[in-house]
Amino acid sequence: MRIQHISTLDVVELQPYRTLKRPLEHARVGIFVAEGEKVVRRLLDSDLEVISLLLTPDWLARLQSSGHLRGREELGVFLAGEDLLREIVGFNIHQGIMAVARVPAEGSLDALPAPHFLLALDGLRISENVGVIVRNGAAFGVDAILVGETSCSPYVRRAVRNSMGAVFKIPVIHLSCLAEALADLKRRFQTRIVIADPHGASTIYDVALTGNVCLVLGNEDAGVSAEVTALATDRAAIPMRNQTDSLNVGSASAVFLYEADRQRTAARGRY
């Protein structure tokens, strides 16, 4: 490892840490920032390319003793005191341990397993929600996340943080046109397009979620776009009591994904 003690953040290699509020800059060069102990440890345990670490000497010692830096000889390590790291936004969140990594190569619709279980994001703008949804997707066996052209990327810093590193375990496919991709899935693989819709005519218990399925989650306020809705095989709602009309999209994703996993597990004969 190349370990460098720093007394200022004005080092060229530290620019990504200084531009945390400018995610488009990070996207343009294909990098993302991971922050906080658990997320950084999970990043180091993954197969992703880690470019650098920015952390306190105490955190470096912990990572070395735990073996998380084994095999990471190419890593650039920048050591700083807590006072300096407090200059970076969100110290209470990043805890003085951060990393910059390379966004992995895009997955492909041509390489999907059979049967496949996909999760599509249509117009989701709140990065924290995206992170929670990615974490739920990993927990309940989603094969890939399809990110529509109007959705926040799961590699935005806050999404990475809220996924608790689950984004490192699941393929992500960014699409230039979600509607075209879904139409292609229907045509080539007979993939069922199931839209999460609080006003849907069916419930999650009535809809078949086995075989080739893509669950679509829509914008936090407006829901799924008209172009994508037109492709729906099913529009399914979560039955709710006490005149509750809807759930936060992150909470709704957990309910849908659990029911899908239950059905798919039963179909494999494990229940």
NUFISE-146106 format. One record per residue (C-alpha): x, y, z; residue in three letters. Coordinates in steps of 0.2 Angstrom, whole numbers, plus 5000, padded with zeros to 4 digits. Layout:
{east:X north:Y up:Z resn:ALA} .
...
This chain:
{east:5000 north:5000 up:5000 resn:MET} .
{east:5005 north:5018 up:4997 resn:ARG} .
{east:5002 north:5026 up:5014 resn:ILE} .
{east:5003 north:5045 up:5014 resn:GLN} .
{east:5001 north:5056 up:5030 resn:HIS} .
{east:4992 north:5072 up:5025 resn:ILE} .
{east:4989 north:5089 up:5034 resn:SER} .
{east:4978 north:5097 up:5021 resn:THR} .
{east:4964 north:5091 up:5009 resn:LEU} .
{east:4971 north:5100 up:4995 resn:ASP} .
{east:4979 north:5085 up:4987 resn:VAL} .
{east:4974 north:5080 up:4969 resn:VAL} .
{east:4969 north:5062 up:4974 resn:GLU} .
{east:4957 north:5069 up:4987 resn:LEU} .
{east:4946 north:5078 up:4975 resn:GLN} .
{east:4932 north:5065 up:4976 resn:PRO} .
{east:4931 north:5067 up:4995 resn:TYR} .
{east:4930 north:5086 up:4993 resn:ARG} .
{east:4916 north:5085 up:4980 resn:THR} .
{east:4904 north:5074 up:4989 resn:LEU} .
{east:4889 north:5086 up:4985 resn:LYS} .
{east:4893 north:5085 up:4966 resn:ARG} .
{east:4888 north:5067 up:4961 resn:PRO} .
{east:4888 north:5071 up:4943 resn:LEU} .
{east:4906 north:5074 up:4943 resn:GLU} .
{east:4909 north:5057 up:4951 resn:HIS} .
{east:4897 north:5048 up:4938 resn:ALA} .
{east:4907 north:5056 up:4924 resn:ARG} .
{east:4923 north:5048 up:4929 resn:VAL} .
{east:4915 north:5032 up:4934 resn:GLY} .
{east:4919 north:5032 up:4953 resn:ILE} .
{east:4909 north:5032 up:4969 resn:PHE} .
{east:4912 north:5036 up:4987 resn:VAL} .
{east:4909 north:5024 up:5002 resn:ALA} .
{east:4908 north:5030 up:5019 resn:GLU} .
{east:4907 north:5023 up:5037 resn:GLY} .
{east:4915 north:5008 up:5045 resn:GLU} .
{east:4902 north:4994 up:5039 resn:LYS} .
{east:4901 north:5000 up:5021 resn:VAL} .
{east:4920 north:5002 up:5019 resn:VAL} .
{east:4923 north:4985 up:5026 resn:ARG} .
{east:4910 north:4977 up:5014 resn:ARG} .
{east:4918 north:4987 up:5000 resn:LEU} .
{east:4935 north:4980 up:5004 resn:LEU} .
{east:4928 north:4962 up:5005 resn:ASP} .
{east:4920 north:4964 up:4988 resn:SER} .
{east:4928 north:4961 up:4971 resn:ASP} .
{east:4927 north:4980 up:4966 resn:LEU} .
{east:4942 north:4990 up:4962 resn:GLU} .
{east:4945 north:5002 up:4977 resn:VAL} .
{east:4956 north:5017 up:4972 resn:ILE} .
{east:4959 north:5025 up:4989 resn:SER} .
{east:4956 north:5026 up:5007 resn:LEU} .
{east:4955 north:5042 up:5018 resn:LEU} .
{east:4954 north:5038 up:5036 resn:LEU} .
{east:4962 north:5041 up:5053 resn:THR} .
{east:4978 north:5031 up:5059 resn:PRO} .
{east:4967 north:5022 up:5071 resn:ASP} .
{east:4955 north:5015 up:5058 resn:TRP} .
{east:4970 north:5010 up:5047 resn:LEU} .
{east:4976 north:4999 up:5062 resn:ALA} .
{east:4959 north:4991 up:5064 resn:ARG} .
{east:4958 north:4987 up:5045 resn:LEU} .
{east:4975 north:4980 up:5045 resn:GLN} .
{east:4972 north:4969 up:5061 resn:SER} .
{east:4956 north:4962 up:5054 resn:SER} .
{east:4963 north:4957 up:5037 resn:GLY} .
{east:4952 north:4969 up:5027 resn:HIS} .
{east:4967 north:4976 up:5018 resn:LEU} .
{east:4975 north:4959 up:5013 resn:ARG} .
{east:4977 north:4958 up:4994 resn:GLY} .
{east:4974 north:4977 up:4992 resn:ARG} .
{east:4993 north:4981 up:4989 resn:GLU} .
{east:4988 north:4994 up:4975 resn:GLU} .
{east:4978 north:5004 up:4987 resn:LEU} .
{east:4982 north:5023 up:4990 resn:GLY} .
{east:4980 north:5026 up:5009 resn:VAL} .
{east:4978 north:5044 up:5015 resn:PHE} .
{east:4980 north:5046 up:5034 resn:LEU} .
{east:4973 north:5062 up:5043 resn:ALA} .
{east:4968 north:5067 up:5060 resn:GLY} .
{east:4950 north:5069 up:5065 resn:GLU} .
{east:4951 north:5088 up:5065 resn:ASP} .
{east:4955 north:5088 up:5047 resn:LEU} .
{east:4942 north:5075 up:5042 resn:LEU} .
{east:4929 north:5085 up:5051 resn:ARG} .
{east:4930 north:5097 up:5037 resn:GLU} .
{east:4922 north:5084 up:5025 resn:ILE} .
{east:4903 north:5085 up:5026 resn:VAL} .
{east:4895 north:5072 up:5037 resn:GLY} .
{east:4908 north:5067 up:5049 resn:PHE} .
{east:4896 north:5059 up:5061 resn:ASN} .
{east:4891 north:5048 up:5046 resn:ILE} .
{east:4908 north:5044 up:5038 resn:HIS} .
{east:4916 north:5042 up:5056 resn:GLN} .
{east:4933 north:5046 up:5049 resn:GLY} .
{east:4934 north:5032 up:5037 resn:ILE} .
{east:4930 north:5034 up:5018 resn:MET} .
{east:4934 north:5025 up:5002 resn:ALA} .
{east:4934 north:5029 up:4983 resn:VAL} .
{east:4930 north:5015 up:4971 resn:ALA} .
{east:4927 north:5012 up:4953 resn:ARG} .
{east:4909 north:5009 up:4947 resn:VAL} .
{east:4909 north:4991 up:4941 resn:PRO} .
{east:4906 north:4987 up:4923 resn:ALA} .
{east:4888 north:4987 up:4918 resn:GLU} .
{east:4878 north:4971 up:4918 resn:GLY} .
{east:4868 north:4966 up:4902 resn:SER} .
{east:4851 north:4961 up:4898 resn:LEU} .
{east:4858 north:4947 up:4887 resn:ASP} .
{east:4866 north:4939 up:4902 resn:ALA} .
{east:4851 north:4937 up:4913 resn:LEU} .
{east:4848 north:4920 up:4922 resn:PRO} .
{east:4833 north:4910 up:4918 resn:ALA} .
{east:4821 north:4912 up:4927 resn:PRO} .
{east:4826 north:4929 up:4932 resn:HIS} .
{east:4819 north:4941 up:4945 resn:PHE} .
{east:4822 north:4959 up:4941 resn:LEU} .
{east:4819 north:4976 up:4950 resn:LEU} .
{east:4817 north:4992 up:4939 resn:ALA} .
{east:4817 north:5010 up:4946 resn:LEU} .
{east:4807 north:5022 up:4937 resn:ASP} .
{east:4809 north:5040 up:4942 resn:GLY} .
{east:4816 north:5037 up:4959 resn:LEU} .
{east:4824 north:5054 up:4964 resn:ARG} .
{east:4828 north:5052 up:4983 resn:ILE} .
{east:4845 north:5043 up:4984 resn:SER} .
{east:4841 north:5037 up:5002 resn:GLU} .
{east:4826 north:5028 up:4995 resn:ASN} .
{east:4836 north:5020 up:4981 resn:VAL} .
{east:4849 north:5013 up:4994 resn:GLY} .
{east:4835 north:5005 up:5005 resn:VAL} .
{east:4827 north:4997 up:4989 resn:ILE} .
{east:4844 north:4990 up:4983 resn:VAL} .
{east:4847 north:4983 up:5001 resn:ARG} .
{east:4830 north:4975 up:5000 resn:ASN} .
{east:4833 north:4968 up:4983 resn:GLY} .
{east:4849 north:4960 up:4988 resn:ALA} .
{east:4840 north:4953 up:5004 resn:ALA} .
{east:4826 north:4945 up:4994 resn:PHE} .
{east:4836 north:4938 up:4979 resn:GLY} .
{east:4834 north:4950 up:4965 resn:VAL} .
{east:4846 north:4946 up:4950 resn:ASP} .
{east:4848 north:4963 up:4944 resn:ALA} .
{east:4843 north:4981 up:4947 resn:ILE} .
{east:4837 north:4991 up:4931 resn:LEU} .
{east:4839 north:5010 up:4933 resn:VAL} .
{east:4828 north:5020 up:4922 resn:GLY} .
{east:4835 north:5036 up:4914 resn:GLU} .
{east:4825 north:5047 up:4926 resn:THR} .
{east:4831 north:5038 up:4942 resn:SER} .
{east:4845 north:5041 up:4954 resn:CYS} .
{east:4860 north:5029 up:4952 resn:SER} .
{east:4863 north:5017 up:4966 resn:PRO} .
{east:4881 north:5022 up:4966 resn:TYR} .
{east:4877 north:5040 up:4972 resn:VAL} .
{east:4885 north:5042 up:4989 resn:ARG} .
{east:4869 north:5042 up:5000 resn:ARG} .
{east:4862 north:5027 up:4990 resn:ALA} .
{east:4878 north:5017 up:4993 resn:VAL} .
{east:4877 north:5022 up:5012 resn:ARG} .
{east:4859 north:5017 up:5014 resn:ASN} .
{east:4861 north:5001 up:5004 resn:SER} .
{east:4874 north:4996 up:5018 resn:MET} .
{east:4885 north:4990 up:5004 resn:GLY} .
{east:4872 north:4979 up:4997 resn:ALA} .
{east:4875 north:4987 up:4980 resn:VAL} .
{east:4892 north:4978 up:4980 resn:PHE} .
{east:4883 north:4962 up:4979 resn:LYS} .
{east:4870 north:4964 up:4965 resn:ILE} .
{east:4872 north:4969 up:4946 resn:PRO} .
{east:4866 north:4986 up:4941 resn:VAL} .
{east:4861 north:4991 up:4924 resn:ILE} .
{east:4858 north:5009 up:4919 resn:HIS} .
{east:4847 north:5011 up:4905 resn:LEU} .
{east:4844 north:5025 up:4892 resn:SER} .
{east:4826 north:5021 up:4890 resn:CYS} .
{east:4818 north:5010 up:4903 resn:LEU} .
{east:4802 north:5008 up:4893 resn:ALA} .
{east:4811 north:5001 up:4878 resn:GLU} .
{east:4821 north:4989 up:4889 resn:ALA} .
{east:4805 north:4982 up:4897 resn:LEU} .
{east:4797 north:4980 up:4880 resn:ALA} .
{east:4813 north:4970 up:4875 resn:ASP} .
{east:4812 north:4959 up:4890 resn:LEU} .
{east:4793 north:4955 up:4887 resn:LYS} .
{east:4797 north:4951 up:4868 resn:ARG} .
{east:4813 north:4941 up:4871 resn:ARG} .
{east:4810 north:4932 up:4887 resn:PHE} .
{east:4791 north:4934 up:4890 resn:GLN} .
{east:4796 north:4943 up:4906 resn:THR} .
{east:4781 north:4948 up:4916 resn:ARG} .
{east:4781 north:4967 up:4920 resn:ILE} .
{east:4773 north:4969 up:4937 resn:VAL} .
{east:4770 north:4987 up:4943 resn:ILE} .
{east:4769 north:4992 up:4961 resn:ALA} .
{east:4753 north:5003 up:4961 resn:ASP} .
{east:4743 north:5007 up:4976 resn:PRO} .
{east:4727 north:5009 up:4965 resn:HIS} .
{east:4731 north:4992 up:4955 resn:GLY} .
{east:4716 north:4981 up:4952 resn:ALA} .
{east:4726 north:4966 up:4959 resn:SER} .
{east:4735 north:4963 up:4975 resn:THR} .
{east:4752 north:4956 up:4978 resn:ILE} .
{east:4744 north:4939 up:4983 resn:TYR} .
{east:4734 north:4938 up:4967 resn:ASP} .
{east:4749 north:4941 up:4955 resn:VAL} .
{east:4761 north:4927 up:4950 resn:ALA} .
{east:4778 north:4932 up:4954 resn:LEU} .
{east:4787 north:4917 up:4948 resn:THR} .
{east:4796 north:4914 up:4932 resn:GLY} .
{east:4804 north:4929 up:4923 resn:ASN} .
{east:4797 north:4944 up:4932 resn:VAL} .
{east:4802 north:4962 up:4933 resn:CYS} .
{east:4795 north:4972 up:4947 resn:LEU} .
{east:4794 north:4991 up:4943 resn:VAL} .
{east:4794 north:5004 up:4957 resn:LEU} .
{east:4789 north:5022 up:4953 resn:GLY} .
{east:4793 north:5040 up:4958 resn:ASN} .
{east:4790 north:5044 up:4976 resn:GLU} .
{east:4775 north:5056 up:4972 resn:ASP} .
{east:4769 north:5052 up:4954 resn:ALA} .
{east:4772 north:5034 up:4953 resn:GLY} .
{east:4776 north:5024 up:4937 resn:VAL} .
{east:4777 north:5034 up:4921 resn:SER} .
{east:4763 north:5032 up:4908 resn:ALA} .
{east:4775 north:5024 up:4896 resn:GLU} .
{east:4781 north:5011 up:4908 resn:VAL} .
{east:4763 north:5008 up:4914 resn:THR} .
{east:4757 north:5004 up:4896 resn:ALA} .
{east:4769 north:4989 up:4896 resn:LEU} .
{east:4762 north:4982 up:4913 resn:ALA} .
{east:4757 north:4964 up:4913 resn:THR} .
{east:4750 north:4967 up:4931 resn:ASP} .
{east:4747 north:4982 up:4942 resn:ARG} .
{east:4747 north:4976 up:4960 resn:ALA} .
{east:4743 north:4984 up:4976 resn:ALA} .
{east:4748 north:4980 up:4994 resn:ILE} .
{east:4732 north:4977 up:5004 resn:PRO} .
{east:4732 north:4989 up:5019 resn:MET} .
{east:4720 north:4993 up:5034 resn:ARG} .
{east:4715 north:5008 up:5043 resn:ASN} .
{east:4712 north:5018 up:5027 resn:GLN} .
{east:4731 north:5019 up:5024 resn:THR} .
{east:4733 north:5023 up:5006 resn:ASP} .
{east:4751 north:5020 up:5002 resn:SER} .
{east:4768 north:5016 up:5010 resn:LEU} .
{east:4785 north:5024 up:5008 resn:ASN} .
{east:4793 north:5017 up:4992 resn:VAL} .
{east:4807 north:5009 up:5002 resn:GLY} .
{east:4794 north:5000 up:5014 resn:SER} .
{east:4783 north:4995 up:4999 resn:ALA} .
{east:4798 north:4987 up:4990 resn:SER} .
{east:4801 north:4976 up:5006 resn:ALA} .
{east:4783 north:4970 up:5006 resn:VAL} .
{east:4783 north:4966 up:4987 resn:PHE} .
{east:4800 north:4958 up:4987 resn:LEU} .
{east:4796 north:4947 up:5002 resn:TYR} .
{east:4780 north:4941 up:4993 resn:GLU} .
{east:4790 north:4938 up:4977 resn:ALA} .
{east:4804 north:4928 up:4986 resn:ASP} .
{east:4791 north:4918 up:4996 resn:ARG} .
{east:4782 north:4913 up:4980 resn:GLN} .
{east:4798 north:4909 up:4971 resn:ARG} .
{east:4805 north:4899 up:4985 resn:THR} .
{east:4789 north:4889 up:4986 resn:ALA} .
{east:4790 north:4886 up:4967 resn:ALA} .
{east:4807 north:4878 up:4970 resn:ARG} .
{east:4799 north:4866 up:4983 resn:GLY} .
{east:4809 north:4873 up:4998 resn:ARG} .
{east:4793 north:4877 up:5008 resn:TYR} .
